[in-house]
């Protein structure tokens, strides 16, 4: 007999399933809510979500793998995404990238040791006429230059 032990995360996911429903179509919203609170979707959370939605854990993981805004590894409290389209390249994205990596002391795809920032590239943000552009959490910043990008970082909690 398999004994199931609840914990706080299990209960949290159960509440999300109650809120959004047990249908497969609720998966993305549940994943977003878990990530918003925990800065990633752990293996345990993936297993719980799969169990409660009666789907295979591989399905949950493949959705996380598909969307660049979902992560299975811990992320920083502040997610910094720099647009990597040709438009932003032509507008000086490389100088912004250099300033951000120098200021934070990490490369793209990494998180600072204090877990305050995660630095990532992203595809088109729909700001091609206002590049270079970056997204910090849910806020878009456009027409960046290196100094402006670093000053924005200093204002982030």
PASEBA-1860 file (N, C-alpha, C; in nm, 3 decimals):
! residues 157
1> XXXXXXXX> 0.084/-0.118/0.000/0.000/0.000/0.000/0.088/0.124/0.000 ~ 0.061/0.215/-0.093/0.138/0.338/-0.105/0.081/0.441/-0.008 ~ 0.165/0.495/0.078/0.122/0.595/0.174/0.162/0.731/0.118 ~ 0.065/0.820/0.114/0.088/0.953/0.060/0.093/1.053/0.174 ~ 0.202/1.129/0.183/0.218/1.228/0.288/0.207/1.367/0.229 ~ 0.113/1.446/0.280/0.093/1.583/0.232/0.196/1.675/0.295 ~ 0.231/1.776/0.220/0.311/1.884/0.275/0.252/2.016/0.225 ~ 0.314/2.127/0.259/0.258/2.259/0.224/0.246/2.277/0.073
9> XXXXXXXX> 0.346/2.231/-0.002/0.342/2.245/-0.147/0.229/2.161/-0.207 ~ 0.211/2.041/-0.155/0.101/1.955/-0.201/-0.033/2.025/-0.180 ~ -0.050/2.082/-0.064/-0.175/2.151/-0.032/-0.195/2.274/-0.121 ~ -0.087/2.346/-0.145/-0.092/2.462/-0.233/-0.136/2.422/-0.374 ~ -0.079/2.314/-0.425/-0.114/2.267/-0.559/-0.258/2.217/-0.563 ~ -0.301/2.152/-0.456/-0.441/2.107/-0.448/-0.536/2.227/-0.458 ~ -0.503/2.336/-0.392/-0.586/2.456/-0.398/-0.588/2.514/-0.540 ~ -0.474/2.509/-0.607/-0.470/2.558/-0.745/-0.555/2.471/-0.837
17> XXXXXXXX> -0.551/2.341/-0.816/-0.632/2.250/-0.896/-0.780/2.276/-0.869 ~ -0.814/2.300/-0.744/-0.954/2.335/-0.712/-0.994/2.465/-0.782 ~ -0.902/2.561/-0.784/-0.929/2.692/-0.844/-0.946/2.683/-0.995 ~ -0.853/2.611/-1.062/-0.851/2.609/-1.209/-0.917/2.486/-1.270 ~ -0.934/2.381/-1.192/-0.998/2.261/-1.242/-0.899/2.149/-1.267 ~ -0.953/2.027/-1.280/-0.869/1.908/-1.299/-0.846/1.877/-1.445 ~ -0.893/1.962/-1.532/-0.875/1.939/-1.675/-0.731/1.974/-1.717 ~ -0.683/1.905/-1.816/-0.548/1.927/-1.870/-0.528/2.074/-1.910
25> XXXXXXXX> -0.635/2.142/-1.948/-0.625/2.282/-1.992/-0.584/2.376/-1.878 ~ -0.593/2.330/-1.755/-0.553/2.414/-1.641/-0.403/2.405/-1.611 ~ -0.334/2.317/-1.678/-0.192/2.291/-1.649/-0.106/2.417/-1.654 ~ -0.115/2.492/-1.762/-0.028/2.608/-1.777/-0.052/2.712/-1.667 ~ -0.176/2.739/-1.633/-0.205/2.836/-1.529/-0.152/2.789/-1.393 ~ -0.166/2.660/-1.365/-0.113/2.605/-1.239/0.039/2.619/-1.237 ~ 0.104/2.585/-1.346/0.250/2.597/-1.353/0.294/2.742/-1.332 ~ 0.225/2.835/-1.395/0.261/2.977/-1.379/0.246/3.021/-1.234
33> XXXXXXXX> 0.139/2.980/-1.169/0.118/3.020/-1.030/0.225/2.960/-0.937 ~ 0.260/2.833/-0.960/0.365/2.770/-0.879/0.498/2.843/-0.900 ~ 0.529/2.871/-1.025/0.655/2.940/-1.054/0.656/3.081/-0.994 ~ 0.545/3.152/-1.007/0.537/3.288/-0.954/0.571/3.290/-0.804 ~ 0.525/3.190/-0.732/0.548/3.187/-0.588/0.686/3.133/-0.551 ~ 0.735/3.031/-0.624/0.858/2.961/-0.584/0.978/2.987/-0.675 ~ 0.962/3.067/-0.779/1.068/3.100/-0.875/1.116/2.982/-0.957 ~ 1.046/2.870/-0.947/1.071/2.754/-1.032/0.965/2.649/-1.002
41> XXXXXXXX> 0.966/2.543/-1.080/0.872/2.433/-1.059/0.955/2.308/-1.033 ~ 0.963/2.272/-0.907/1.050/2.161/-0.866/1.000/2.028/-0.921 ~ 1.087/1.927/-0.916/1.047/1.792/-0.958/0.928/1.744/-0.876 ~ 0.931/1.772/-0.746/0.821/1.731/-0.660/0.690/1.798/-0.703 ~ 0.696/1.929/-0.731/0.577/2.001/-0.775/0.525/1.944/-0.906 ~ 0.616/1.910/-0.996/0.575/1.850/-1.124/0.502/1.718/-1.101 ~ 0.555/1.637/-1.011/0.493/1.508/-0.980/0.353/1.528/-0.920 ~ 0.342/1.623/-0.830/0.213/1.651/-0.766/0.110/1.701/-0.867
49> XXXXXXXX> 0.153/1.792/-0.951/0.061/1.846/-1.053/0.014/1.733/-1.145 ~ 0.106/1.650/-1.188/0.070/1.537/-1.274/-0.028/1.444/-1.203 ~ 0.001/1.414/-1.079/-0.087/1.325/-1.002/-0.228/1.383/-0.991 ~ -0.237/1.511/-0.956/-0.367/1.573/-0.934/-0.445/1.596/-1.063 ~ -0.375/1.611/-1.174/-0.444/1.629/-1.303/-0.460/1.496/-1.377 ~ -0.410/1.389/-1.318/-0.417/1.255/-1.379/-0.353/1.252/-1.517 ~ -0.234/1.313/-1.525/-0.156/1.308/-1.648/-0.018/1.256/-1.613 ~ 0.058/1.221/-1.714/0.192/1.169/-1.692/0.289/1.283/-1.658
57> XXXXXXXX> 0.381/1.263/-1.565/0.479/1.367/-1.531/0.559/1.418/-1.651 ~ 0.579/1.332/-1.750/0.652/1.375/-1.870/0.577/1.486/-1.942 ~ 0.445/1.482/-1.938/0.366/1.588/-2.001/0.389/1.722/-1.930 ~ 0.393/1.717/-1.799/0.417/1.839/-1.722/0.556/1.893/-1.754 ~ 0.655/1.805/-1.753/0.792/1.848/-1.781/0.807/1.901/-1.923 ~ 0.737/1.842/-2.019/0.752/1.889/-2.156/0.692/2.028/-2.175 ~ 0.587/2.060/-2.100/0.531/2.196/-2.106/0.633/2.294/-2.047 ~ 0.693/2.258/-1.935/0.795/2.344/-1.873/0.913/2.363/-1.968
65> XXXXXXXX> 0.955/2.257/-2.033/1.068/2.264/-2.126/1.036/2.348/-2.249 ~ 0.911/2.347/-2.291/0.872/2.418/-2.412/0.871/2.569/-2.393 ~ 0.817/2.615/-2.282/0.802/2.759/-2.259/0.924/2.817/-2.190 ~ 0.981/2.920/-2.250/1.103/2.979/-2.195/1.079/3.053/-2.064 ~ 0.955/3.082/-2.031/0.927/3.153/-1.906/0.899/3.059/-1.789 ~ 0.905/2.929/-1.813/0.889/2.832/-1.706/1.023/2.764/-1.680 ~ 1.051/2.735/-1.554/1.182/2.680/-1.518/1.169/2.568/-1.415 ~ 1.249/2.465/-1.434/1.251/2.356/-1.338/1.365/2.372/-1.236
73> XXXXXXXX> 1.451/2.468/-1.258/1.560/2.497/-1.165/1.534/2.632/-1.099 ~ 1.578/2.647/-0.973/1.554/2.774/-0.903/1.608/2.894/-0.982 ~ 1.530/2.998/-0.982/1.565/3.122/-1.050/1.579/3.232/-0.946 ~ 1.635/3.342/-0.987/1.647/3.457/-0.898/1.511/3.521/-0.875 ~ 1.503/3.601/-0.771/1.378/3.672/-0.743/1.340/3.764/-0.857 ~ 1.440/3.812/-0.929/1.417/3.901/-1.042/1.469/3.836/-1.169 ~ 1.378/3.815/-1.261/1.413/3.753/-1.389/1.438/3.864/-1.491 ~ 1.560/3.867/-1.543/1.597/3.968/-1.642/1.612/3.898/-1.777
81> XXXXXXXX> 1.529/3.937/-1.871/1.532/3.878/-2.004/1.568/3.987/-2.105 ~ 1.674/3.963/-2.179/1.718/4.058/-2.282/1.679/4.004/-2.418 ~ 1.612/4.087/-2.496/1.567/4.046/-2.629/1.688/4.017/-2.717 ~ 1.680/3.907/-2.791/1.793/3.867/-2.875/1.759/3.865/-3.025 ~ 1.660/3.946/-3.066/1.624/3.949/-3.207/1.725/4.032/-3.286 ~ 1.719/4.020/-3.416/1.809/4.095/-3.504/1.789/4.245/-3.487 ~ 1.664/4.287/-3.461/1.636/4.430/-3.441/1.712/4.484/-3.321 ~ 1.708/4.410/-3.211/1.780/4.454/-3.091/1.931/4.442/-3.110
89> XXXXXXXX> 1.973/4.340/-3.185/2.116/4.329/-3.218/2.163/4.456/-3.289 ~ 2.087/4.497/-3.387/2.124/4.615/-3.468/2.115/4.744/-3.386 ~ 2.034/4.744/-3.282/2.018/4.864/-3.199/2.120/4.871/-3.085 ~ 2.208/4.771/-3.074/2.314/4.776/-2.973/2.297/4.681/-2.856 ~ 2.226/4.571/-2.878/2.201/4.474/-2.770/2.331/4.424/-2.706 ~ 2.436/4.404/-2.783/2.560/4.348/-2.729/2.619/4.436/-2.619 ~ 2.609/4.567/-2.635/2.660/4.658/-2.531/2.578/4.645/-2.403 ~ 2.448/4.623/-2.418/2.361/4.604/-2.301/2.398/4.473/-2.233
97> XXXXXXXX> 2.414/4.369/-2.314/2.451/4.237/-2.262/2.581/4.245/-2.183 ~ 2.680/4.312/-2.240/2.810/4.327/-2.173/2.796/4.402/-2.040 ~ 2.715/4.508/-2.040/2.696/4.588/-1.917/2.626/4.506/-1.810 ~ 2.525/4.429/-1.847/2.452/4.348/-1.750/2.540/4.239/-1.690 ~ 2.615/4.169/-1.774/2.701/4.062/-1.722/2.812/4.118/-1.634 ~ 2.863/4.233/-1.672/2.968/4.296/-1.590/2.911/4.341/-1.455 ~ 2.794/4.403/-1.458/2.732/4.454/-1.335/2.693/4.342/-1.239 ~ 2.636/4.233/-1.293/2.586/4.124/-1.209/2.691/4.018/-1.179
105> XXXXXXXX> 2.798/4.014/-1.259/2.902/3.914/-1.237/2.861/3.773/-1.275 ~ 2.762/3.762/-1.363/2.717/3.631/-1.412/2.700/3.638/-1.563 ~ 2.693/3.521/-1.623/2.667/3.511/-1.767/2.519/3.487/-1.788 ~ 2.477/3.499/-1.912/2.338/3.468/-1.945/2.313/3.320/-1.920 ~ 2.196/3.292/-1.862/2.162/3.155/-1.824/2.200/3.123/-1.681 ~ 2.253/3.222/-1.608/2.296/3.199/-1.470/2.215/3.286/-1.372 ~ 2.227/3.249/-1.246/2.161/3.321/-1.136/2.269/3.367/-1.039 ~ 2.253/3.488/-0.986/2.350/3.538/-0.889/2.348/3.451/-0.764
113> XXXXXXXX> 2.460/3.448/-0.694/2.473/3.365/-0.574/2.371/3.400/-0.467 ~ 2.333/3.528/-0.459/2.234/3.570/-0.359/2.090/3.544/-0.406 ~ 2.077/3.481/-0.524/1.945/3.446/-0.581/1.859/3.569/-0.608 ~ 1.922/3.684/-0.627/1.845/3.805/-0.654/1.812/3.818/-0.803 ~ 1.904/3.777/-0.891/1.883/3.795/-1.035/1.911/3.667/-1.113 ~ 1.831/3.645/-1.216/1.860/3.545/-1.319/1.864/3.620/-1.450 ~ 1.967/3.593/-1.528/1.988/3.663/-1.654/1.965/3.567/-1.769 ~ 1.874/3.603/-1.860/1.840/3.516/-1.973/1.819/3.597/-2.100
121> XXXXXXXX> 1.831/3.528/-2.211/1.790/3.585/-2.339/1.645/3.544/-2.363 ~ 1.577/3.620/-2.441/1.443/3.582/-2.482/1.425/3.621/-2.628 ~ 1.331/3.556/-2.691/1.300/3.591/-2.829/1.207/3.711/-2.829 ~ 1.166/3.751/-2.943/1.092/3.876/-2.964/0.992/3.909/-2.854 ~ 1.003/4.032/-2.805/0.911/4.082/-2.704/0.809/4.176/-2.766 ~ 0.815/4.191/-2.898/0.722/4.280/-2.966/0.761/4.426/-2.956 ~ 0.885/4.454/-2.925/0.933/4.591/-2.909/1.042/4.624/-3.010 ~ 1.032/4.566/-3.127/1.139/4.579/-3.227/1.167/4.724/-3.265
129> XXXXXXXX> 1.067/4.810/-3.260/1.087/4.950/-3.295/1.143/5.032/-3.179 ~ 1.162/4.967/-3.062/1.207/5.039/-2.944/1.328/4.973/-2.878 ~ 1.401/4.894/-2.953/1.512/4.819/-2.898/1.634/4.903/-2.871 ~ 1.730/4.845/-2.802/1.724/4.717/-2.734/1.623/4.720/-2.618 ~ 1.563/4.603/-2.596/1.458/4.592/-2.494/1.492/4.478/-2.398 ~ 1.447/4.496/-2.274/1.460/4.389/-2.175/1.334/4.386/-2.089 ~ 1.314/4.272/-2.030/1.200/4.249/-1.943/1.255/4.211/-1.807 ~ 1.213/4.284/-1.704/1.250/4.247/-1.568/1.119/4.213/-1.497
137> XXXXXXXX> 1.106/4.086/-1.464/0.982/4.032/-1.411/0.872/4.058/-1.512 ~ 0.778/4.144/-1.485/0.671/4.171/-1.580/0.678/4.311/-1.639 ~ 0.788/4.380/-1.621/0.800/4.517/-1.668/0.900/4.527/-1.784 ~ 0.857/4.594/-1.891/0.939/4.609/-2.012/1.015/4.740/-2.006 ~ 1.140/4.734/-2.047/1.225/4.853/-2.058/1.277/4.859/-2.201 ~ 1.268/4.976/-2.261/1.304/4.989/-2.403/1.406/5.100/-2.424 ~ 1.455/5.105/-2.548/1.553/5.206/-2.590/1.668/5.215/-2.490 ~ 1.722/5.099/-2.458/1.827/5.091/-2.358/1.963/5.131/-2.413
145> XXXXXXXX> 2.044/5.184/-2.325/2.187/5.197/-2.348/2.251/5.136/-2.224 ~ 2.379/5.110/-2.226/2.441/5.042/-2.110/2.417/5.113/-1.977 ~ 2.429/5.243/-1.974/2.411/5.318/-1.848/2.266/5.306/-1.799 ~ 2.170/5.319/-1.889/2.029/5.308/-1.852/1.998/5.168/-1.797 ~ 2.053/5.065/-1.861/2.029/4.927/-1.818/2.083/4.904/-1.677 ~ 2.203/4.952/-1.649/2.263/4.935/-1.517/2.186/5.014/-1.412 ~ 2.140/5.134/-1.445/2.062/5.215/-1.351/1.929/5.147/-1.319 ~ 1.868/5.084/-1.416/1.743/5.010/-1.394/1.768/4.896/-1.295
153> XXXXX> 1.879/4.824/-1.312/1.913/4.716/-1.218/1.922/4.765/-1.075 ~ 1.979/4.883/-1.059/1.998/4.937/-0.923/1.866/4.972/-0.856 ~ 1.761/4.991/-0.936/1.630/5.026/-0.881/1.546/4.903/-0.849 ~ 1.590/4.786/-0.896/1.512/4.663/-0.875/1.535/4.613/-0.733 ~ 1.428/4.577/-0.666/1.432/4.525/-0.528/1.514/4.399/-0.520
END
